[in-house]
Amino acid sequence: MENPLVSIITPCYNGESYLDRYFHSILNQTYPNLELIFINDGSSDRTEDIVNAYRPRLEDRGISFTYLSQENAGQAAALNRGLKLFTGTYLTWPDADDEMTPDCIEKKVSYLEAHPEFQMMRSNGTFCNLDTNAHSPIAAEADKHPQDIFEQLLLVHTYGCCGCYMITRELFLKCYPDRDIFESRTGQNWQVLVPAASYSQCGYLDESLYAVYEHGDSHSRSIRTPQQMYQRWDLFTEVLEHALEASQCDRKKYSALIQENKARQKFYHAVSVRDHKMLKQTMAVMRKTGKVTMKEYLLFLKSMAFPK
């Protein structure tokens, strides 16, 4: 039986320090039928030189390789370029600074081929801290059992590490027939995963098949001011609202949940910095759209009693 084509789409910005690791993980895949679409999102380092150096090795390996370059526009815009071109039966979109195990794609395809009731699946993975050399699993125990993960993704109660997931081409086109996700500087994984999870349950393979590398100056771990934290949740909520538009769901109901969750996230940060104005704003939203716990109400009173 012929192995179905798997498309790998990876946007990259200034990746010279980790692209050797990335391309080795592609070349070392045990699965034979791969299409790689790599988008250089306006890098100012040696990314293009490194990509061109690997092209012959990828082609010798029999991997269909497409390289695109654009002015810097963000990962969602770069991902859109690849989404309009991919032809595989299955789709995965690992980050350029992370790494797939050699059997990552083979095991995910085998899982989906053996479980046609799922059009999407995810595996476990490992967070690798480059500063401390600490390793920890990506999936919590609670992540391993649910198959309906739509609401969990929407409220960010489960993981969205792109390289842990694989979806079918059919499912993606059901969500985005025009192959065009909303372009934002954040949250591109949720743009794909949230709508997909509204149409299909998600299978799970409890094996670590993907490594996410973290370090102290990572963008996702950088220190932000309170206003930057609030703005981050505003932008991410906008992404989720657009993802709802491509989802099969009660949009009014889930939009309210998204807004409540945004308020709750801002509330807990406002507690930590004793931001009285934000505490009042978020408490009003939480009271209106959701249930305020006794713990949250006491935190509110305690925080308001302290000076700014």
Contacts in CASP RR format, 6 or more apart in sequence:
PFRMAT RR
TARGET T0000
AUTHOR 0000-0000-0000
METHOD contacts of the structure
MODEL  1
MENPLVSIITPCYNGESYLDRYFHSILNQTYPNLELIFINDGSSDRTEDI
VNAYRPRLEDRGISFTYLSQENAGQAAALNRGLKLFTGTYLTWPDADDEM
TPDCIEKKVSYLEAHPEFQMMRSNGTFCNLDTNAHSPIAAEADKHPQDIF
EQLLLVHTYGCCGCYMITRELFLKCYPDRDIFESRTGQNWQVLVPAASYS
QCGYLDESLYAVYEHGDSHSRSIRTPQQMYQRWDLFTEVLEHALEASQCD
RKKYSALIQENKARQKFYHAVSVRDHKMLKQTMAVMRKTGKVTMKEYLLF
LKSMAFPK
2 33 0 8 1.000
3 31 0 8 1.000
3 32 0 8 1.000
3 33 0 8 1.000
3 109 0 8 1.000
4 33 0 8 1.000
4 88 0 8 1.000
4 89 0 8 1.000
4 90 0 8 1.000
4 109 0 8 1.000
4 113 0 8 1.000
5 33 0 8 1.000
5 34 0 8 1.000
5 35 0 8 1.000
5 87 0 8 1.000
5 88 0 8 1.000
5 89 0 8 1.000
5 90 0 8 1.000
6 31 0 8 1.000
6 33 0 8 1.000
6 34 0 8 1.000
6 35 0 8 1.000
6 88 0 8 1.000
6 89 0 8 1.000
6 90 0 8 1.000
6 91 0 8 1.000
6 92 0 8 1.000
6 105 0 8 1.000
6 109 0 8 1.000
6 166 0 8 1.000
7 34 0 8 1.000
7 35 0 8 1.000
7 37 0 8 1.000
7 86 0 8 1.000
7 87 0 8 1.000
7 88 0 8 1.000
7 90 0 8 1.000
7 91 0 8 1.000
7 92 0 8 1.000
7 169 0 8 1.000
8 26 0 8 1.000
8 34 0 8 1.000
8 35 0 8 1.000
8 36 0 8 1.000
8 37 0 8 1.000
8 92 0 8 1.000
8 93 0 8 1.000
8 94 0 8 1.000
8 105 0 8 1.000
9 37 0 8 1.000
9 39 0 8 1.000
9 79 0 8 1.000
9 82 0 8 1.000
9 83 0 8 1.000
9 86 0 8 1.000
9 91 0 8 1.000
9 92 0 8 1.000
9 93 0 8 1.000
10 22 0 8 1.000
10 36 0 8 1.000
10 37 0 8 1.000
10 38 0 8 1.000
10 39 0 8 1.000
10 93 0 8 1.000
10 94 0 8 1.000
10 95 0 8 1.000
10 96 0 8 1.000
11 39 0 8 1.000
11 41 0 8 1.000
11 74 0 8 1.000
11 75 0 8 1.000
11 78 0 8 1.000
11 79 0 8 1.000
11 96 0 8 1.000
12 19 0 8 1.000
12 38 0 8 1.000
12 39 0 8 1.000
12 40 0 8 1.000
12 41 0 8 1.000
12 43 0 8 1.000
12 47 0 8 1.000
12 78 0 8 1.000
12 96 0 8 1.000
13 40 0 8 1.000
13 41 0 8 1.000
13 42 0 8 1.000
13 43 0 8 1.000
13 47 0 8 1.000
13 72 0 8 1.000
13 74 0 8 1.000
13 75 0 8 1.000
14 43 0 8 1.000
14 44 0 8 1.000
14 45 0 8 1.000
14 47 0 8 1.000
15 43 0 8 1.000
15 45 0 8 1.000
15 47 0 8 1.000
15 50 0 8 1.000
15 96 0 8 1.000
15 97 0 8 1.000
16 43 0 8 1.000
16 45 0 8 1.000
16 46 0 8 1.000
16 47 0 8 1.000
16 50 0 8 1.000
18 96 0 8 1.000
18 97 0 8 1.000
18 213 0 8 1.000
19 47 0 8 1.000
19 50 0 8 1.000
19 51 0 8 1.000
19 54 0 8 1.000
19 96 0 8 1.000
20 50 0 8 1.000
21 99 0 8 1.000
22 94 0 8 1.000
22 96 0 8 1.000
22 97 0 8 1.000
22 98 0 8 1.000
22 99 0 8 1.000
23 50 0 8 1.000
23 54 0 8 1.000
23 57 0 8 1.000
23 58 0 8 1.000
25 94 0 8 1.000
25 99 0 8 1.000
25 100 0 8 1.000
25 101 0 8 1.000
25 102 0 8 1.000
25 104 0 8 1.000
26 34 0 8 1.000
26 36 0 8 1.000
26 58 0 8 1.000
26 63 0 8 1.000
26 100 0 8 1.000
27 54 0 8 1.000
27 57 0 8 1.000
27 58 0 8 1.000
27 61 0 8 1.000
27 63 0 8 1.000
28 102 0 8 1.000
29 100 0 8 1.000
29 102 0 8 1.000
29 103 0 8 1.000
29 104 0 8 1.000
29 105 0 8 1.000
29 106 0 8 1.000
30 102 0 8 1.000
30 103 0 8 1.000
30 105 0 8 1.000
30 106 0 8 1.000
31 105 0 8 1.000
31 106 0 8 1.000
31 109 0 8 1.000
32 62 0 8 1.000
34 62 0 8 1.000
34 63 0 8 1.000
34 64 0 8 1.000
34 105 0 8 1.000
35 63 0 8 1.000
35 64 0 8 1.000
35 66 0 8 1.000
35 86 0 8 1.000
35 87 0 8 1.000
35 88 0 8 1.000
36 58 0 8 1.000
36 63 0 8 1.000
36 64 0 8 1.000
36 65 0 8 1.000
36 66 0 8 1.000
37 66 0 8 1.000
37 68 0 8 1.000
37 81 0 8 1.000
37 82 0 8 1.000
37 85 0 8 1.000
37 86 0 8 1.000
38 51 0 8 1.000
38 65 0 8 1.000
38 66 0 8 1.000
38 67 0 8 1.000
38 68 0 8 1.000
39 68 0 8 1.000
39 69 0 8 1.000
39 70 0 8 1.000
39 78 0 8 1.000
39 79 0 8 1.000
39 81 0 8 1.000
39 82 0 8 1.000
40 47 0 8 1.000
40 48 0 8 1.000
40 51 0 8 1.000
40 67 0 8 1.000
40 68 0 8 1.000
40 69 0 8 1.000
40 70 0 8 1.000
41 70 0 8 1.000
41 72 0 8 1.000
41 73 0 8 1.000
41 74 0 8 1.000
41 75 0 8 1.000
41 77 0 8 1.000
41 78 0 8 1.000
42 69 0 8 1.000
42 70 0 8 1.000
42 71 0 8 1.000
42 72 0 8 1.000
43 72 0 8 1.000
48 69 0 8 1.000
51 67 0 8 1.000
52 67 0 8 1.000
55 65 0 8 1.000
55 67 0 8 1.000
58 65 0 8 1.000
59 65 0 8 1.000
66 82 0 8 1.000
66 85 0 8 1.000
68 81 0 8 1.000
68 82 0 8 1.000
70 77 0 8 1.000
70 78 0 8 1.000
70 81 0 8 1.000
73 183 0 8 1.000
74 183 0 8 1.000
74 185 0 8 1.000
75 185 0 8 1.000
75 188 0 8 1.000
76 181 0 8 1.000
76 182 0 8 1.000
76 183 0 8 1.000
76 184 0 8 1.000
76 185 0 8 1.000
76 187 0 8 1.000
76 188 0 8 1.000
76 191 0 8 1.000
77 183 0 8 1.000
79 93 0 8 1.000
79 181 0 8 1.000
79 188 0 8 1.000
80 179 0 8 1.000
80 180 0 8 1.000
80 181 0 8 1.000
80 183 0 8 1.000
83 172 0 8 1.000
83 176 0 8 1.000
83 179 0 8 1.000
83 180 0 8 1.000
83 181 0 8 1.000
84 179 0 8 1.000
84 180 0 8 1.000
86 169 0 8 1.000
87 169 0 8 1.000
88 169 0 8 1.000
89 168 0 8 1.000
89 169 0 8 1.000
90 108 0 8 1.000
90 109 0 8 1.000
90 112 0 8 1.000
90 166 0 8 1.000
90 167 0 8 1.000
90 168 0 8 1.000
90 169 0 8 1.000
91 166 0 8 1.000
91 167 0 8 1.000
91 168 0 8 1.000
91 169 0 8 1.000
91 172 0 8 1.000
92 105 0 8 1.000
92 108 0 8 1.000
92 162 0 8 1.000
92 163 0 8 1.000
92 165 0 8 1.000
92 166 0 8 1.000
92 167 0 8 1.000
93 162 0 8 1.000
93 163 0 8 1.000
93 189 0 8 1.000
93 192 0 8 1.000
94 100 0 8 1.000
94 162 0 8 1.000
94 163 0 8 1.000
94 210 0 8 1.000
95 162 0 8 1.000
95 163 0 8 1.000
95 212 0 8 1.000
97 213 0 8 1.000
98 161 0 8 1.000
98 163 0 8 1.000
98 210 0 8 1.000
98 211 0 8 1.000
98 212 0 8 1.000
98 213 0 8 1.000
99 210 0 8 1.000
99 211 0 8 1.000
99 213 0 8 1.000
100 163 0 8 1.000
100 209 0 8 1.000
100 210 0 8 1.000
100 211 0 8 1.000
101 208 0 8 1.000
101 209 0 8 1.000
101 210 0 8 1.000
101 211 0 8 1.000
103 209 0 8 1.000
104 123 0 8 1.000
104 163 0 8 1.000
104 209 0 8 1.000
104 210 0 8 1.000
105 166 0 8 1.000
107 123 0 8 1.000
107 205 0 8 1.000
107 207 0 8 1.000
107 209 0 8 1.000
108 121 0 8 1.000
108 123 0 8 1.000
108 166 0 8 1.000
108 205 0 8 1.000
108 209 0 8 1.000
109 166 0 8 1.000
111 118 0 8 1.000
111 121 0 8 1.000
111 203 0 8 1.000
111 205 0 8 1.000
112 118 0 8 1.000
112 119 0 8 1.000
112 121 0 8 1.000
112 166 0 8 1.000
112 168 0 8 1.000
115 121 0 8 1.000
115 203 0 8 1.000
117 201 0 8 1.000
118 147 0 8 1.000
118 200 0 8 1.000
118 201 0 8 1.000
118 202 0 8 1.000
118 203 0 8 1.000
119 167 0 8 1.000
119 168 0 8 1.000
119 170 0 8 1.000
119 171 0 8 1.000
119 196 0 8 1.000
119 199 0 8 1.000
119 200 0 8 1.000
120 165 0 8 1.000
120 166 0 8 1.000
120 167 0 8 1.000
120 168 0 8 1.000
120 171 0 8 1.000
120 193 0 8 1.000
120 196 0 8 1.000
120 197 0 8 1.000
120 200 0 8 1.000
120 201 0 8 1.000
120 202 0 8 1.000
120 203 0 8 1.000
121 165 0 8 1.000
121 166 0 8 1.000
121 202 0 8 1.000
121 203 0 8 1.000
121 204 0 8 1.000
121 205 0 8 1.000
122 164 0 8 1.000
122 165 0 8 1.000
122 166 0 8 1.000
122 202 0 8 1.000
122 203 0 8 1.000
122 204 0 8 1.000
122 205 0 8 1.000
123 164 0 8 1.000
123 204 0 8 1.000
123 205 0 8 1.000
123 206 0 8 1.000
123 207 0 8 1.000
123 208 0 8 1.000
123 209 0 8 1.000
123 210 0 8 1.000
124 137 0 8 1.000
124 138 0 8 1.000
124 139 0 8 1.000
124 144 0 8 1.000
124 164 0 8 1.000
124 205 0 8 1.000
124 206 0 8 1.000
124 207 0 8 1.000
124 208 0 8 1.000
124 209 0 8 1.000
125 137 0 8 1.000
125 138 0 8 1.000
125 139 0 8 1.000
125 161 0 8 1.000
125 164 0 8 1.000
125 208 0 8 1.000
125 209 0 8 1.000
125 210 0 8 1.000
125 211 0 8 1.000
125 212 0 8 1.000
126 135 0 8 1.000
126 136 0 8 1.000
126 137 0 8 1.000
126 138 0 8 1.000
126 208 0 8 1.000
126 210 0 8 1.000
126 211 0 8 1.000
126 212 0 8 1.000
127 135 0 8 1.000
127 136 0 8 1.000
127 137 0 8 1.000
127 138 0 8 1.000
127 212 0 8 1.000
127 214 0 8 1.000
128 134 0 8 1.000
128 135 0 8 1.000
128 211 0 8 1.000
128 212 0 8 1.000
128 213 0 8 1.000
128 214 0 8 1.000
129 135 0 8 1.000
129 214 0 8 1.000
129 215 0 8 1.000
130 213 0 8 1.000
130 214 0 8 1.000
130 215 0 8 1.000
131 214 0 8 1.000
131 215 0 8 1.000
131 216 0 8 1.000
137 208 0 8 1.000
138 159 0 8 1.000
138 161 0 8 1.000
138 164 0 8 1.000
138 208 0 8 1.000
138 210 0 8 1.000
138 212 0 8 1.000
139 159 0 8 1.000
139 164 0 8 1.000
139 204 0 8 1.000
139 206 0 8 1.000
142 158 0 8 1.000
143 158 0 8 1.000
143 159 0 8 1.000
143 204 0 8 1.000
144 204 0 8 1.000
144 206 0 8 1.000
145 204 0 8 1.000
146 152 0 8 1.000
146 158 0 8 1.000
147 201 0 8 1.000
147 202 0 8 1.000
147 203 0 8 1.000
147 204 0 8 1.000
148 197 0 8 1.000
148 201 0 8 1.000
148 202 0 8 1.000
149 158 0 8 1.000
149 197 0 8 1.000
149 201 0 8 1.000
149 202 0 8 1.000
150 194 0 8 1.000
150 197 0 8 1.000
150 198 0 8 1.000
150 247 0 8 1.000
150 249 0 8 1.000
151 157 0 8 1.000
151 254 0 8 1.000
151 257 0 8 1.000
152 158 0 8 1.000
153 160 0 8 1.000
153 190 0 8 1.000
153 193 0 8 1.000
153 194 0 8 1.000
153 197 0 8 1.000
154 194 0 8 1.000
154 240 0 8 1.000
154 243 0 8 1.000
154 244 0 8 1.000
154 254 0 8 1.000
154 257 0 8 1.000
154 258 0 8 1.000
155 257 0 8 1.000
155 258 0 8 1.000
155 261 0 8 1.000
156 261 0 8 1.000
160 189 0 8 1.000
160 190 0 8 1.000
160 193 0 8 1.000
161 189 0 8 1.000
161 210 0 8 1.000
161 212 0 8 1.000
162 189 0 8 1.000
162 192 0 8 1.000
163 210 0 8 1.000
164 209 0 8 1.000
164 210 0 8 1.000
165 193 0 8 1.000
167 192 0 8 1.000
167 196 0 8 1.000
167 200 0 8 1.000
171 196 0 8 1.000
171 199 0 8 1.000
171 200 0 8 1.000
172 179 0 8 1.000
172 192 0 8 1.000
172 196 0 8 1.000
173 179 0 8 1.000
174 199 0 8 1.000
175 192 0 8 1.000
175 195 0 8 1.000
175 196 0 8 1.000
175 198 0 8 1.000
175 199 0 8 1.000
175 246 0 8 1.000
175 247 0 8 1.000
176 195 0 8 1.000
176 246 0 8 1.000
181 188 0 8 1.000
181 191 0 8 1.000
181 192 0 8 1.000
181 242 0 8 1.000
181 246 0 8 1.000
182 191 0 8 1.000
182 239 0 8 1.000
182 242 0 8 1.000
182 243 0 8 1.000
184 191 0 8 1.000
184 235 0 8 1.000
184 238 0 8 1.000
184 239 0 8 1.000
184 242 0 8 1.000
185 235 0 8 1.000
186 232 0 8 1.000
186 235 0 8 1.000
186 236 0 8 1.000
186 239 0 8 1.000
187 236 0 8 1.000
187 239 0 8 1.000
188 239 0 8 1.000
190 236 0 8 1.000
190 239 0 8 1.000
190 240 0 8 1.000
190 243 0 8 1.000
191 239 0 8 1.000
191 242 0 8 1.000
191 243 0 8 1.000
191 246 0 8 1.000
194 240 0 8 1.000
194 243 0 8 1.000
194 244 0 8 1.000
194 246 0 8 1.000
194 247 0 8 1.000
195 243 0 8 1.000
195 246 0 8 1.000
195 247 0 8 1.000
195 248 0 8 1.000
198 247 0 8 1.000
198 248 0 8 1.000
198 249 0 8 1.000
199 247 0 8 1.000
199 248 0 8 1.000
214 220 0 8 1.000
214 221 0 8 1.000
215 221 0 8 1.000
224 232 0 8 1.000
226 269 0 8 1.000
226 270 0 8 1.000
226 273 0 8 1.000
226 275 0 8 1.000
226 278 0 8 1.000
229 266 0 8 1.000
229 269 0 8 1.000
230 266 0 8 1.000
230 269 0 8 1.000
230 278 0 8 1.000
233 262 0 8 1.000
233 265 0 8 1.000
233 266 0 8 1.000
234 262 0 8 1.000
236 262 0 8 1.000
237 258 0 8 1.000
237 259 0 8 1.000
237 262 0 8 1.000
240 258 0 8 1.000
241 255 0 8 1.000
241 258 0 8 1.000
244 251 0 8 1.000
244 254 0 8 1.000
244 255 0 8 1.000
244 258 0 8 1.000
245 251 0 8 1.000
247 254 0 8 1.000
256 289 0 8 1.000
256 290 0 8 1.000
257 289 0 8 1.000
259 285 0 8 1.000
259 289 0 8 1.000
260 285 0 8 1.000
260 286 0 8 1.000
260 289 0 8 1.000
260 290 0 8 1.000
263 281 0 8 1.000
263 282 0 8 1.000
263 285 0 8 1.000
263 286 0 8 1.000
263 289 0 8 1.000
264 282 0 8 1.000
264 286 0 8 1.000
264 296 0 8 1.000
266 278 0 8 1.000
266 281 0 8 1.000
266 282 0 8 1.000
267 278 0 8 1.000
267 279 0 8 1.000
267 282 0 8 1.000
267 283 0 8 1.000
267 286 0 8 1.000
267 296 0 8 1.000
267 300 0 8 1.000
269 275 0 8 1.000
269 278 0 8 1.000
270 278 0 8 1.000
270 279 0 8 1.000
270 282 0 8 1.000
270 303 0 8 1.000
271 279 0 8 1.000
271 299 0 8 1.000
271 300 0 8 1.000
271 303 0 8 1.000
274 303 0 8 1.000
274 306 0 8 1.000
274 307 0 8 1.000
274 308 0 8 1.000
275 308 0 8 1.000
276 303 0 8 1.000
276 304 0 8 1.000
276 308 0 8 1.000
279 300 0 8 1.000
279 303 0 8 1.000
279 304 0 8 1.000
283 292 0 8 1.000
283 296 0 8 1.000
283 300 0 8 1.000
286 292 0 8 1.000
286 296 0 8 1.000
END
